[in-house]
Amino acid sequence: MRLEKSPTLIRESFEYMMDMKQRPDTWSEIDSIFNTCTNVGSEQDVEYLYEHLSNGYLYMAMTDYPYPANFLEPMPAWPVSQAVIPFADIPLLSEVEEQQEEEVVFPTSTARKLMESSKSSVGGMSNREAELLTALAESTNVYFNYTG
């Protein structure tokens, strides 16, 4: 498991989210991925979600103890280590692009899968955007919904 890449992937996730402020065709997908209580209906709603999730990381970092804690929210021991796990199997964008360049002449099934990840899914998000935002939701749930 390569967890050292997770800060880069988390940053990329938040960048995608901020780009989606200008893309109303992605808002219903954001609702679905993050299971929002009210529908995202404006750029400001996306901004609020961004701030909310950022605060989750902030609080996990402040309480990154070697034992479970529950004075802010119920959290496991070392919540930051738990929060990066959803990103473990996602390649960095540079790795995807490098793989696509190498395999463009004779695409293998892996290369085909990577090429598909950059294509648009049913809604307005690309498959990569959806994958990263889903990992972001799972990651921040370590703080917001650890006990389920």
Secondary structure, DSSP 8 states (H G I E B T S, - for coil): --GGGHHHHHHHHHHHHHHGGG-GGGHHHHHHHHT-SS---SHHHHHHHHHHHHHHHHHHHHT--SS-B-SSS-B-SSHHHHHTGGGTT---HHHHHHHHHHHSSS--HHHHHHHHHTSB-SSSSBHHHHHHHHHHHHHHHHHHSTT-
